[in-house]
Amino acid sequence: MIPRDPVMLLSFVNLKLRDYYDSFEAMCEDMDIDGADIRKKLEAIDYRYDEEKNQFV
């Protein structure tokens, strides 16, 4: 289960990306989660996925 709170979600996603996955898409596929929903929640707190850094910044 992933956090519902956007700030906790940001921390959770960035940890997973840093430690386990080479891309956001790979993480979403492996965890069977909706990437569009995560992007929307994180964009609401002004964070966007940076492919070069493989993090939401």
PDBQT receptor file of N, H, CA, C and O in Angstrom, charges set to zero:
ATOM      1  N   MET A   1       0.840  -1.176   0.000  1.00  0.00    +0.000 N 
ATOM      2  CA  MET A   1       0.000   0.000   0.000  1.00  0.00    +0.000 C 
ATOM      3  C   MET A   1       0.892   1.249   0.000  1.00  0.00    +0.000 C 
ATOM      4  O   MET A   1       1.910   1.304   0.690  1.00  0.00    +0.000 OA
ATOM      5  N   ILE A   2       0.489   2.232  -0.779  1.00  0.00    +0.000 N 
ATOM      6  H   ILE A   2      -0.338   2.187  -1.339  1.00  0.00    +0.000 HD
ATOM      7  CA  ILE A   2       1.274   3.461  -0.858  1.00  0.00    +0.000 C 
ATOM      8  C   ILE A   2       0.605   4.552  -0.014  1.00  0.00    +0.000 C 
ATOM      9  O   ILE A   2      -0.612   4.531   0.169  1.00  0.00    +0.000 OA
ATOM     10  N   PRO A   3       1.383   5.494   0.494  1.00  0.00    +0.000 N 
ATOM     11  CA  PRO A   3       0.815   6.562   1.327  1.00  0.00    +0.000 C 
ATOM     12  C   PRO A   3      -0.189   7.424   0.557  1.00  0.00    +0.000 C 
ATOM     13  O   PRO A   3      -0.051   7.627  -0.649  1.00  0.00    +0.000 OA
ATOM     14  N   ARG A   4      -1.179   7.916   1.255  1.00  0.00    +0.000 N 
ATOM     15  H   ARG A   4      -1.291   7.752   2.235  1.00  0.00    +0.000 HD
ATOM     16  CA  ARG A   4      -2.178   8.806   0.649  1.00  0.00    +0.000 C 
ATOM     17  C   ARG A   4      -1.770  10.267   0.768  1.00  0.00    +0.000 C 
ATOM     18  O   ARG A   4      -2.073  11.073  -0.112  1.00  0.00    +0.000 OA
ATOM     19  N   ASP A   5      -1.091  10.605   1.837  1.00  0.00    +0.000 N 
ATOM     20  H   ASP A   5      -0.845   9.951   2.552  1.00  0.00    +0.000 HD
ATOM     21  CA  ASP A   5      -0.634  11.971   2.040  1.00  0.00    +0.000 C 
ATOM     22  C   ASP A   5       0.409  12.313   0.974  1.00  0.00    +0.000 C 
ATOM     23  O   ASP A   5       1.372  11.564   0.807  1.00  0.00    +0.000 OA
ATOM     24  N   PRO A   6       0.245  13.416   0.254  1.00  0.00    +0.000 N 
ATOM     25  CA  PRO A   6       1.170  13.749  -0.843  1.00  0.00    +0.000 C 
ATOM     26  C   PRO A   6       2.638  13.870  -0.417  1.00  0.00    +0.000 C 
ATOM     27  O   PRO A   6       3.524  13.445  -1.159  1.00  0.00    +0.000 OA
ATOM     28  N   VAL A   7       2.908  14.430   0.737  1.00  0.00    +0.000 N 
ATOM     29  H   VAL A   7       2.189  14.776   1.339  1.00  0.00    +0.000 HD
ATOM     30  CA  VAL A   7       4.299  14.587   1.179  1.00  0.00    +0.000 C 
ATOM     31  C   VAL A   7       4.905  13.230   1.531  1.00  0.00    +0.000 C 
ATOM     32  O   VAL A   7       6.062  12.960   1.212  1.00  0.00    +0.000 OA
ATOM     33  N   MET A   8       4.126  12.388   2.184  1.00  0.00    +0.000 N 
ATOM     34  H   MET A   8       3.186  12.607   2.443  1.00  0.00    +0.000 HD
ATOM     35  CA  MET A   8       4.601  11.036   2.488  1.00  0.00    +0.000 C 
ATOM     36  C   MET A   8       4.757  10.227   1.193  1.00  0.00    +0.000 C 
ATOM     37  O   MET A   8       5.685   9.428   1.061  1.00  0.00    +0.000 OA
ATOM     38  N   LEU A   9       3.851  10.439   0.252  1.00  0.00    +0.000 N 
ATOM     39  H   LEU A   9       3.098  11.088   0.359  1.00  0.00    +0.000 HD
ATOM     40  CA  LEU A   9       3.933   9.771  -1.044  1.00  0.00    +0.000 C 
ATOM     41  C   LEU A   9       5.215  10.174  -1.771  1.00  0.00    +0.000 C 
ATOM     42  O   LEU A   9       5.895   9.328  -2.352  1.00  0.00    +0.000 OA
ATOM     43  N   LEU A  10       5.540  11.448  -1.738  1.00  0.00    +0.000 N 
ATOM     44  H   LEU A  10       4.988  12.135  -1.266  1.00  0.00    +0.000 HD
ATOM     45  CA  LEU A  10       6.773  11.940  -2.355  1.00  0.00    +0.000 C 
ATOM     46  C   LEU A  10       7.988  11.222  -1.777  1.00  0.00    +0.000 C 
ATOM     47  O   LEU A  10       8.846  10.750  -2.523  1.00  0.00    +0.000 OA
ATOM     48  N   SER A  11       8.062  11.139  -0.470  1.00  0.00    +0.000 N 
ATOM     49  H   SER A  11       7.365  11.522   0.136  1.00  0.00    +0.000 HD
ATOM     50  CA  SER A  11       9.182  10.475   0.187  1.00  0.00    +0.000 C 
ATOM     51  C   SER A  11       9.238   8.995  -0.186  1.00  0.00    +0.000 C 
ATOM     52  O   SER A  11      10.307   8.463  -0.484  1.00  0.00    +0.000 OA
ATOM     53  N   PHE A  12       8.106   8.350  -0.169  1.00  0.00    +0.000 N 
ATOM     54  H   PHE A  12       7.237   8.782   0.073  1.00  0.00    +0.000 HD
ATOM     55  CA  PHE A  12       8.007   6.925  -0.494  1.00  0.00    +0.000 C 
ATOM     56  C   PHE A  12       8.468   6.658  -1.934  1.00  0.00    +0.000 C 
ATOM     57  O   PHE A  12       9.286   5.771  -2.180  1.00  0.00    +0.000 OA
ATOM     58  N   VAL A  13       7.931   7.435  -2.874  1.00  0.00    +0.000 N 
ATOM     59  H   VAL A  13       7.266   8.155  -2.674  1.00  0.00    +0.000 HD
ATOM     60  CA  VAL A  13       8.251   7.236  -4.284  1.00  0.00    +0.000 C 
ATOM     61  C   VAL A  13       9.725   7.511  -4.555  1.00  0.00    +0.000 C 
ATOM     62  O   VAL A  13      10.381   6.723  -5.236  1.00  0.00    +0.000 OA
ATOM     63  N   ASN A  14      10.252   8.607  -4.039  1.00  0.00    +0.000 N 
ATOM     64  H   ASN A  14       9.719   9.247  -3.486  1.00  0.00    +0.000 HD
ATOM     65  CA  ASN A  14      11.655   8.925  -4.279  1.00  0.00    +0.000 C 
ATOM     66  C   ASN A  14      12.594   7.894  -3.651  1.00  0.00    +0.000 C 
ATOM     67  O   ASN A  14      13.647   7.598  -4.217  1.00  0.00    +0.000 OA
ATOM     68  N   LEU A  15      12.236   7.352  -2.510  1.00  0.00    +0.000 N 
ATOM     69  H   LEU A  15      11.381   7.593  -2.051  1.00  0.00    +0.000 HD
ATOM     70  CA  LEU A  15      13.040   6.282  -1.900  1.00  0.00    +0.000 C 
ATOM     71  C   LEU A  15      13.045   5.055  -2.809  1.00  0.00    +0.000 C 
ATOM     72  O   LEU A  15      14.098   4.473  -3.068  1.00  0.00    +0.000 OA
ATOM     73  N   LYS A  16      11.877   4.668  -3.286  1.00  0.00    +0.000 N 
ATOM     74  H   LYS A  16      11.021   5.141  -3.076  1.00  0.00    +0.000 HD
ATOM     75  CA  LYS A  16      11.782   3.503  -4.172  1.00  0.00    +0.000 C 
ATOM     76  C   LYS A  16      12.590   3.728  -5.454  1.00  0.00    +0.000 C 
ATOM     77  O   LYS A  16      13.305   2.836  -5.909  1.00  0.00    +0.000 OA
ATOM     78  N   LEU A  17      12.469   4.923  -6.028  1.00  0.00    +0.000 N 
ATOM     79  H   LEU A  17      11.888   5.648  -5.658  1.00  0.00    +0.000 HD
ATOM     80  CA  LEU A  17      13.199   5.226  -7.257  1.00  0.00    +0.000 C 
ATOM     81  C   LEU A  17      14.703   5.216  -7.008  1.00  0.00    +0.000 C 
ATOM     82  O   LEU A  17      15.462   4.694  -7.825  1.00  0.00    +0.000 OA
ATOM     83  N   ARG A  18      15.131   5.775  -5.912  1.00  0.00    +0.000 N 
ATOM     84  H   ARG A  18      14.515   6.199  -5.248  1.00  0.00    +0.000 HD
ATOM     85  CA  ARG A  18      16.561   5.843  -5.600  1.00  0.00    +0.000 C 
ATOM     86  C   ARG A  18      17.149   4.454  -5.335  1.00  0.00    +0.000 C 
ATOM     87  O   ARG A  18      18.238   4.133  -5.811  1.00  0.00    +0.000 OA
ATOM     88  N   ASP A  19      16.426   3.642  -4.579  1.00  0.00    +0.000 N 
ATOM     89  H   ASP A  19      15.542   3.903  -4.193  1.00  0.00    +0.000 HD
ATOM     90  CA  ASP A  19      16.993   2.377  -4.107  1.00  0.00    +0.000 C 
ATOM     91  C   ASP A  19      16.669   1.139  -4.943  1.00  0.00    +0.000 C 
ATOM     92  O   ASP A  19      17.399   0.149  -4.891  1.00  0.00    +0.000 OA
ATOM     93  N   TYR A  20      15.574   1.188  -5.719  1.00  0.00    +0.000 N 
ATOM     94  H   TYR A  20      14.981   1.992  -5.762  1.00  0.00    +0.000 HD
ATOM     95  CA  TYR A  20      15.134  -0.056  -6.358  1.00  0.00    +0.000 C 
ATOM     96  C   TYR A  20      14.843   0.002  -7.856  1.00  0.00    +0.000 C 
ATOM     97  O   TYR A  20      14.868  -1.037  -8.515  1.00  0.00    +0.000 OA
ATOM     98  N   TYR A  21      14.567   1.178  -8.413  1.00  0.00    +0.000 N 
ATOM     99  H   TYR A  21      14.547   2.022  -7.878  1.00  0.00    +0.000 HD
ATOM    100  CA  TYR A  21      14.090   1.228  -9.796  1.00  0.00    +0.000 C 
ATOM    101  C   TYR A  21      14.883   2.203 -10.651  1.00  0.00    +0.000 C 
ATOM    102  O   TYR A  21      15.346   3.238 -10.174  1.00  0.00    +0.000 OA
ATOM    103  N   ASP A  22      15.031   1.853 -11.923  1.00  0.00    +0.000 N 
ATOM    104  H   ASP A  22      14.654   1.012 -12.310  1.00  0.00    +0.000 HD
ATOM    105  CA  ASP A  22      15.745   2.692 -12.883  1.00  0.00    +0.000 C 
ATOM    106  C   ASP A  22      14.850   3.749 -13.514  1.00  0.00    +0.000 C 
ATOM    107  O   ASP A  22      15.349   4.689 -14.133  1.00  0.00    +0.000 OA
ATOM    108  N   SER A  23      13.532   3.609 -13.366  1.00  0.00    +0.000 N 
ATOM    109  H   SER A  23      13.126   2.846 -12.863  1.00  0.00    +0.000 HD
ATOM    110  CA  SER A  23      12.609   4.587 -13.937  1.00  0.00    +0.000 C 
ATOM    111  C   SER A  23      11.277   4.551 -13.189  1.00  0.00    +0.000 C 
ATOM    112  O   SER A  23      10.936   3.572 -12.526  1.00  0.00    +0.000 OA
ATOM    113  N   PHE A  24      10.542   5.647 -13.318  1.00  0.00    +0.000 N 
ATOM    114  H   PHE A  24      10.818   6.443 -13.857  1.00  0.00    +0.000 HD
ATOM    115  CA  PHE A  24       9.219   5.747 -12.714  1.00  0.00    +0.000 C 
ATOM    116  C   PHE A  24       8.275   4.714 -13.319  1.00  0.00    +0.000 C 
ATOM    117  O   PHE A  24       7.484   4.090 -12.612  1.00  0.00    +0.000 OA
ATOM    118  N   GLU A  25       8.366   4.544 -14.621  1.00  0.00    +0.000 N 
ATOM    119  H   GLU A  25       9.009   5.051 -15.195  1.00  0.00    +0.000 HD
ATOM    120  CA  GLU A  25       7.503   3.587 -15.313  1.00  0.00    +0.000 C 
ATOM    121  C   GLU A  25       7.761   2.159 -14.830  1.00  0.00    +0.000 C 
ATOM    122  O   GLU A  25       6.820   1.389 -14.637  1.00  0.00    +0.000 OA
ATOM    123  N   ALA A  26       9.037   1.806 -14.634  1.00  0.00    +0.000 N 
ATOM    124  H   ALA A  26       9.801   2.432 -14.791  1.00  0.00    +0.000 HD
ATOM    125  CA  ALA A  26       9.377   0.469 -14.135  1.00  0.00    +0.000 C 
ATOM    126  C   ALA A  26       8.816   0.258 -12.739  1.00  0.00    +0.000 C 
ATOM    127  O   ALA A  26       8.323  -0.826 -12.428  1.00  0.00    +0.000 OA
ATOM    128  N   MET A  27       8.886   1.283 -11.892  1.00  0.00    +0.000 N 
ATOM    129  H   MET A  27       9.286   2.164 -12.145  1.00  0.00    +0.000 HD
ATOM    130  CA  MET A  27       8.343   1.181 -10.547  1.00  0.00    +0.000 C 
ATOM    131  C   MET A  27       6.833   0.958 -10.587  1.00  0.00    +0.000 C 
ATOM    132  O   MET A  27       6.310   0.076  -9.905  1.00  0.00    +0.000 OA
ATOM    133  N   CYS A  28       6.139   1.762 -11.389  1.00  0.00    +0.000 N 
ATOM    134  H   CYS A  28       6.564   2.478 -11.943  1.00  0.00    +0.000 HD
ATOM    135  CA  CYS A  28       4.681   1.635 -11.478  1.00  0.00    +0.000 C 
ATOM    136  C   CYS A  28       4.266   0.264 -11.987  1.00  0.00    +0.000 C 
ATOM    137  O   CYS A  28       3.329  -0.347 -11.473  1.00  0.00    +0.000 OA
ATOM    138  N   GLU A  29       4.971  -0.207 -13.000  1.00  0.00    +0.000 N 
ATOM    139  H   GLU A  29       5.732   0.289 -13.418  1.00  0.00    +0.000 HD
ATOM    140  CA  GLU A  29       4.648  -1.526 -13.561  1.00  0.00    +0.000 C 
ATOM    141  C   GLU A  29       4.896  -2.630 -12.538  1.00  0.00    +0.000 C 
ATOM    142  O   GLU A  29       4.050  -3.502 -12.340  1.00  0.00    +0.000 OA
ATOM    143  N   ASP A  30       6.047  -2.591 -11.896  1.00  0.00    +0.000 N 
ATOM    144  H   ASP A  30       6.735  -1.883 -12.057  1.00  0.00    +0.000 HD
ATOM    145  CA  ASP A  30       6.401  -3.622 -10.928  1.00  0.00    +0.000 C 
ATOM    146  C   ASP A  30       5.463  -3.626  -9.717  1.00  0.00    +0.000 C 
ATOM    147  O   ASP A  30       5.097  -4.687  -9.210  1.00  0.00    +0.000 OA
ATOM    148  N   MET A  31       5.080  -2.435  -9.263  1.00  0.00    +0.000 N 
ATOM    149  H   MET A  31       5.376  -1.574  -9.675  1.00  0.00    +0.000 HD
ATOM    150  CA  MET A  31       4.226  -2.316  -8.079  1.00  0.00    +0.000 C 
ATOM    151  C   MET A  31       2.743  -2.330  -8.430  1.00  0.00    +0.000 C 
ATOM    152  O   MET A  31       1.889  -2.291  -7.544  1.00  0.00    +0.000 OA
ATOM    153  N   ASP A  32       2.436  -2.387  -9.740  1.00  0.00    +0.000 N 
ATOM    154  H   ASP A  32       3.129  -2.419 -10.459  1.00  0.00    +0.000 HD
ATOM    155  CA  ASP A  32       1.054  -2.387 -10.225  1.00  0.00    +0.000 C 
ATOM    156  C   ASP A  32       0.263  -1.200  -9.661  1.00  0.00    +0.000 C 
ATOM    157  O   ASP A  32      -0.803  -1.359  -9.067  1.00  0.00    +0.000 OA
ATOM    158  N   ILE A  33       0.834   0.005  -9.872  1.00  0.00    +0.000 N 
ATOM    159  H   ILE A  33       1.700   0.134 -10.355  1.00  0.00    +0.000 HD
ATOM    160  CA  ILE A  33       0.179   1.221  -9.411  1.00  0.00    +0.000 C 
ATOM    161  C   ILE A  33      -0.017   2.177 -10.591  1.00  0.00    +0.000 C 
ATOM    162  O   ILE A  33       0.677   2.084 -11.604  1.00  0.00    +0.000 OA
ATOM    163  N   ASP A  34      -0.966   3.087 -10.443  1.00  0.00    +0.000 N 
ATOM    164  H   ASP A  34      -1.530   3.162  -9.621  1.00  0.00    +0.000 HD
ATOM    165  CA  ASP A  34      -1.322   4.040 -11.498  1.00  0.00    +0.000 C 
ATOM    166  C   ASP A  34      -0.369   5.229 -11.468  1.00  0.00    +0.000 C 
ATOM    167  O   ASP A  34      -0.457   6.080 -10.582  1.00  0.00    +0.000 OA
ATOM    168  N   GLY A  35       0.532   5.285 -12.431  1.00  0.00    +0.000 N 
ATOM    169  H   GLY A  35       0.603   4.595 -13.150  1.00  0.00    +0.000 HD
ATOM    170  CA  GLY A  35       1.506   6.364 -12.503  1.00  0.00    +0.000 C 
ATOM    171  C   GLY A  35       0.866   7.718 -12.712  1.00  0.00    +0.000 C 
ATOM    172  O   GLY A  35       1.343   8.713 -12.165  1.00  0.00    +0.000 OA
ATOM    173  N   ALA A  36      -0.201   7.784 -13.488  1.00  0.00    +0.000 N 
ATOM    174  H   ALA A  36      -0.588   6.976 -13.932  1.00  0.00    +0.000 HD
ATOM    175  CA  ALA A  36      -0.879   9.058 -13.739  1.00  0.00    +0.000 C 
ATOM    176  C   ALA A  36      -1.455   9.621 -12.448  1.00  0.00    +0.000 C 
ATOM    177  O   ALA A  36      -1.421  10.832 -12.227  1.00  0.00    +0.000 OA
ATOM    178  N   ASP A  37      -1.979   8.760 -11.605  1.00  0.00    +0.000 N 
ATOM    179  H   ASP A  37      -2.007   7.777 -11.785  1.00  0.00    +0.000 HD
ATOM    180  CA  ASP A  37      -2.545   9.198 -10.327  1.00  0.00    +0.000 C 
ATOM    181  C   ASP A  37      -1.446   9.740  -9.411  1.00  0.00    +0.000 C 
ATOM    182  O   ASP A  37      -1.632  10.763  -8.752  1.00  0.00    +0.000 OA
ATOM    183  N   ILE A  38      -0.319   9.062  -9.374  1.00  0.00    +0.000 N 
ATOM    184  H   ILE A  38      -0.168   8.232  -9.909  1.00  0.00    +0.000 HD
ATOM    185  CA  ILE A  38       0.798   9.522  -8.548  1.00  0.00    +0.000 C 
ATOM    186  C   ILE A  38       1.311  10.861  -9.063  1.00  0.00    +0.000 C 
ATOM    187  O   ILE A  38       1.534  11.785  -8.281  1.00  0.00    +0.000 OA
ATOM    188  N   ARG A  39       1.499  10.968 -10.368  1.00  0.00    +0.000 N 
ATOM    189  H   ARG A  39       1.318  10.217 -11.004  1.00  0.00    +0.000 HD
ATOM    190  CA  ARG A  39       1.960  12.239 -10.951  1.00  0.00    +0.000 C 
ATOM    191  C   ARG A  39       1.013  13.378 -10.579  1.00  0.00    +0.000 C 
ATOM    192  O   ARG A  39       1.458  14.464 -10.208  1.00  0.00    +0.000 OA
ATOM    193  N   LYS A  40      -0.290  13.128 -10.680  1.00  0.00    +0.000 N 
ATOM    194  H   LYS A  40      -0.651  12.246 -10.981  1.00  0.00    +0.000 HD
ATOM    195  CA  LYS A  40      -1.291  14.154 -10.375  1.00  0.00    +0.000 C 
ATOM    196  C   LYS A  40      -1.186  14.597  -8.911  1.00  0.00    +0.000 C 
ATOM    197  O   LYS A  40      -1.219  15.791  -8.615  1.00  0.00    +0.000 OA
ATOM    198  N   LYS A  41      -1.060  13.641  -8.017  1.00  0.00    +0.000 N 
ATOM    199  H   LYS A  41      -1.033  12.671  -8.258  1.00  0.00    +0.000 HD
ATOM    200  CA  LYS A  41      -0.961  13.970  -6.588  1.00  0.00    +0.000 C 
ATOM    201  C   LYS A  41       0.310  14.765  -6.282  1.00  0.00    +0.000 C 
ATOM    202  O   LYS A  41       0.286  15.704  -5.486  1.00  0.00    +0.000 OA
ATOM    203  N   LEU A  42       1.412  14.386  -6.914  1.00  0.00    +0.000 N 
ATOM    204  H   LEU A  42       1.432  13.623  -7.561  1.00  0.00    +0.000 HD
ATOM    205  CA  LEU A  42       2.670  15.073  -6.636  1.00  0.00    +0.000 C 
ATOM    206  C   LEU A  42       2.747  16.424  -7.352  1.00  0.00    +0.000 C 
ATOM    207  O   LEU A  42       3.381  17.352  -6.852  1.00  0.00    +0.000 OA
ATOM    208  N   GLU A  43       2.118  16.539  -8.498  1.00  0.00    +0.000 N 
ATOM    209  H   GLU A  43       1.602  15.785  -8.905  1.00  0.00    +0.000 HD
ATOM    210  CA  GLU A  43       2.059  17.839  -9.174  1.00  0.00    +0.000 C 
ATOM    211  C   GLU A  43       1.239  18.835  -8.359  1.00  0.00    +0.000 C 
ATOM    212  O   GLU A  43       1.473  20.041  -8.434  1.00  0.00    +0.000 OA
ATOM    213  N   ALA A  44       0.284  18.339  -7.585  1.00  0.00    +0.000 N 
ATOM    214  H   ALA A  44       0.094  17.359  -7.524  1.00  0.00    +0.000 HD
ATOM    215  CA  ALA A  44      -0.530  19.208  -6.725  1.00  0.00    +0.000 C 
ATOM    216  C   ALA A  44       0.316  19.891  -5.651  1.00  0.00    +0.000 C 
ATOM    217  O   ALA A  44      -0.067  20.941  -5.135  1.00  0.00    +0.000 OA
ATOM    218  N   ILE A  45       1.467  19.299  -5.313  1.00  0.00    +0.000 N 
ATOM    219  H   ILE A  45       1.779  18.446  -5.732  1.00  0.00    +0.000 HD
ATOM    220  CA  ILE A  45       2.378  19.938  -4.349  1.00  0.00    +0.000 C 
ATOM    221  C   ILE A  45       3.652  20.410  -5.052  1.00  0.00    +0.000 C 
ATOM    222  O   ILE A  45       4.709  20.550  -4.436  1.00  0.00    +0.000 OA
ATOM    223  N   ASP A  46       3.521  20.651  -6.353  1.00  0.00    +0.000 N 
ATOM    224  H   ASP A  46       2.663  20.538  -6.853  1.00  0.00    +0.000 HD
ATOM    225  CA  ASP A  46       4.588  21.237  -7.188  1.00  0.00    +0.000 C 
ATOM    226  C   ASP A  46       5.834  20.367  -7.349  1.00  0.00    +0.000 C 
ATOM    227  O   ASP A  46       6.955  20.875  -7.348  1.00  0.00    +0.000 OA
ATOM    228  N   TYR A  47       5.636  19.071  -7.485  1.00  0.00    +0.000 N 
ATOM    229  H   TYR A  47       4.725  18.658  -7.485  1.00  0.00    +0.000 HD
ATOM    230  CA  TYR A  47       6.750  18.163  -7.784  1.00  0.00    +0.000 C 
ATOM    231  C   TYR A  47       6.480  17.485  -9.110  1.00  0.00    +0.000 C 
ATOM    232  O   TYR A  47       5.359  17.059  -9.390  1.00  0.00    +0.000 OA
ATOM    233  N   ARG A  48       7.526  17.388  -9.926  1.00  0.00    +0.000 N 
ATOM    234  H   ARG A  48       8.436  17.734  -9.698  1.00  0.00    +0.000 HD
ATOM    235  CA  ARG A  48       7.436  16.745 -11.239  1.00  0.00    +0.000 C 
ATOM    236  C   ARG A  48       8.568  15.732 -11.371  1.00  0.00    +0.000 C 
ATOM    237  O   ARG A  48       9.643  15.900 -10.795  1.00  0.00    +0.000 OA
ATOM    238  N   TYR A  49       8.310  14.700 -12.124  1.00  0.00    +0.000 N 
ATOM    239  H   TYR A  49       7.437  14.563 -12.591  1.00  0.00    +0.000 HD
ATOM    240  CA  TYR A  49       9.318  13.665 -12.327  1.00  0.00    +0.000 C 
ATOM    241  C   TYR A  49      10.418  14.161 -13.255  1.00  0.00    +0.000 C 
ATOM    242  O   TYR A  49      10.142  14.665 -14.344  1.00  0.00    +0.000 OA
ATOM    243  N   ASP A  50      11.652  14.016 -12.823  1.00  0.00    +0.000 N 
ATOM    244  H   ASP A  50      11.876  13.607 -11.938  1.00  0.00    +0.000 HD
ATOM    245  CA  ASP A  50      12.830  14.372 -13.616  1.00  0.00    +0.000 C 
ATOM    246  C   ASP A  50      13.499  13.065 -14.037  1.00  0.00    +0.000 C 
ATOM    247  O   ASP A  50      14.083  12.366 -13.208  1.00  0.00    +0.000 OA
ATOM    248  N   GLU A  51      13.412  12.738 -15.328  1.00  0.00    +0.000 N 
ATOM    249  H   GLU A  51      12.937  13.306 -16.001  1.00  0.00    +0.000 HD
ATOM    250  CA  GLU A  51      13.951  11.476 -15.822  1.00  0.00    +0.000 C 
ATOM    251  C   GLU A  51      15.461  11.365 -15.615  1.00  0.00    +0.000 C 
ATOM    252  O   GLU A  51      15.975  10.293 -15.297  1.00  0.00    +0.000 OA
ATOM    253  N   GLU A  52      16.154  12.469 -15.797  1.00  0.00    +0.000 N 
ATOM    254  H   GLU A  52      15.736  13.340 -16.055  1.00  0.00    +0.000 HD
ATOM    255  CA  GLU A  52      17.623  12.451 -15.626  1.00  0.00    +0.000 C 
ATOM    256  C   GLU A  52      18.019  12.083 -14.210  1.00  0.00    +0.000 C 
ATOM    257  O   GLU A  52      18.943  11.298 -13.997  1.00  0.00    +0.000 OA
ATOM    258  N   LYS A  53      17.321  12.649 -13.248  1.00  0.00    +0.000 N 
ATOM    259  H   LYS A  53      16.570  13.287 -13.421  1.00  0.00    +0.000 HD
ATOM    260  CA  LYS A  53      17.621  12.383 -11.837  1.00  0.00    +0.000 C 
ATOM    261  C   LYS A  53      16.889  11.152 -11.310  1.00  0.00    +0.000 C 
ATOM    262  O   LYS A  53      17.231  10.625 -10.252  1.00  0.00    +0.000 OA
ATOM    263  N   ASN A  54      15.884  10.700 -12.051  1.00  0.00    +0.000 N 
ATOM    264  H   ASN A  54      15.606  11.129 -12.910  1.00  0.00    +0.000 HD
ATOM    265  CA  ASN A  54      15.023   9.597 -11.621  1.00  0.00    +0.000 C 
ATOM    266  C   ASN A  54      14.437   9.886 -10.238  1.00  0.00    +0.000 C 
ATOM    267  O   ASN A  54      14.435   9.035  -9.348  1.00  0.00    +0.000 OA
ATOM    268  N   GLN A  55      13.945  11.102 -10.090  1.00  0.00    +0.000 N 
ATOM    269  H   GLN A  55      13.947  11.793 -10.812  1.00  0.00    +0.000 HD
ATOM    270  CA  GLN A  55      13.337  11.547  -8.830  1.00  0.00    +0.000 C 
ATOM    271  C   GLN A  55      12.249  12.567  -9.143  1.00  0.00    +0.000 C 
ATOM    272  O   GLN A  55      12.235  13.173 -10.214  1.00  0.00    +0.000 OA
ATOM    273  N   PHE A  56      11.346  12.744  -8.197  1.00  0.00    +0.000 N 
ATOM    274  H   PHE A  56      11.358  12.251  -7.327  1.00  0.00    +0.000 HD
ATOM    275  CA  PHE A  56      10.411  13.849  -8.281  1.00  0.00    +0.000 C 
ATOM    276  C   PHE A  56      11.061  15.036  -7.602  1.00  0.00    +0.000 C 
ATOM    277  O   PHE A  56      11.459  14.959  -6.440  1.00  0.00    +0.000 OA
ATOM    278  N   VAL A  57      11.168  16.131  -8.330  1.00  0.00    +0.000 N 
ATOM    279  H   VAL A  57      10.845  16.193  -9.275  1.00  0.00    +0.000 HD
ATOM    280  CA  VAL A  57      11.836  17.337  -7.816  1.00  0.00    +0.000 C 
ATOM    281  C   VAL A  57      10.937  18.545  -7.961  1.00  0.00    +0.000 C 
ATOM    282  O   VAL A  57      11.323  19.652  -7.584  1.00  0.00    +0.000 OA
TER     283      VAL A  57
